[in-house]
Amino acid sequence: MKKTRQEDYEEIIISHRKIEEINLQPFIAAKELVKDFEIGDYIVRAVDHLSIEISEHEYVAIIGSSGAGKTTLVHILGGLETATKGDTFISHINVSHMEQEMLATFRIFNVGIVFQNYNLISSLTALENIMFPMQLCGVKHEECESRAKELLKIIGLAERSEHLPFQLSAGEQQRVAVARALANDPPIIIADEPTANLDKKNAEYIGELFENFRTEGKTIIVATHDEKLIKHAHRILIMEEGKIIEDKRINEISFKKENIEIEMEQE
Ligand SMILES: Nc1ncnc2c1ncn2[C@@H]1O[C@H](COP(=O)(O)OP(=O)(O)OP(=O)(O)O)[C@@H](O)[C@H]1O
């Protein structure tokens, strides 16, 4: 359906502001999502008529076997990917039909993203990588630098600000990526297997950082197999073949958590 000029205008306003500032609570909802990938004549259905609601300040871990659709779902919920069918609402704003450029702007203010492979810009130092999202938002250089330095301190890498990604270990690179995700202080953090390439100590550290962000009020959605992240979650979604087959709040699962850990260790 063609949008009216007013709707276009509202989208532009919304995409350039933080959802908190327009007085809407961070809240994510997906309705009847379907995501198909077409490879020639072959269609892979990665997400299959999936609906979910996530409240603000929830820490949600999405688990499930390889190919279950976790990455695809996290990407759609974070506005990184669009669904083939269905709607995604971030704080009541339907982002499913937003134009790519606007969606990118909306994301940069509202969603911090952490990838498995860090995705740092190799020619920029740790400090510059963290400054980058703020620069995209038009924040003044001094302000970007001071916030980036503050974030480097939080992640314990204040001394490494001038180092390029290749001069940092995997764990350090991921910490920089986490700091970058926080640069614009977004209300939502999404992460896709953020500890997959890290050793136990670094994975624990990322788990603790996420736990801190949760207590600060961020909404966190993480696709993971890692118990060190899952143990901090309020809610666990188990996916299979593009569907959520179990949706458990932490108080329901606390006594069953060991089972989940055992299952995962056996994988
Ligand atoms: N870009 C793509 N093109 C084609 N098929 C894709 C694409 N991305 C994902 N898929 C397919 O969609 C399904 C779900 O993939 P997805 O990466 O979301 O699963 P996952 O649960 O995250 O798996 P893993 O734990 O191995 O990362 C898989 O069958 C995968 O092959």
The ligand as a Gaussian input file, in Angstrom:
#p B3LYP/6-31G(d) Opt

LIG

0 1
 N       21.650000     -15.758000       2.926000
 C       21.145000     -16.984000       2.913000
 N       20.895000     -17.605000       1.736000
 C       20.361000     -18.833000       1.710000
 N       20.007000     -19.546000       2.805000
 C       20.236000     -18.980000       3.984000
 C       20.819000     -17.678000       4.116000
 N       20.912000     -17.377000       5.429000
 C       20.432000     -18.439000       6.087000
 N       20.020000     -19.398000       5.240000
 C       19.430000     -20.697000       5.587000
 O       18.371000     -20.440000       6.498000
 C       18.361000     -21.439000       7.521000
 C       18.506000     -20.773000       8.876000
 O       19.791000     -20.193000       8.944000
 P       20.314000     -19.408000      10.233000
 O       21.702000     -18.942000       9.937000
 O       19.318000     -18.393000      10.622000
 O       20.330000     -20.574000      11.326000
 P       21.044000     -20.608000      12.751000
 O       20.071000     -21.248000      13.676000
 O       21.537000     -19.274000      13.116000
 O       22.257000     -21.597000      12.487000
 P       23.722000     -21.606000      13.154000
 O       23.541000     -21.961000      14.605000
 O       24.437000     -22.676000      12.393000
 O       24.318000     -20.237000      12.958000
 C       19.494000     -22.402000       7.189000
 O       18.959000     -23.506000       6.495000
 C       20.410000     -21.596000       6.288000
 O       21.101000     -22.420000       5.384000

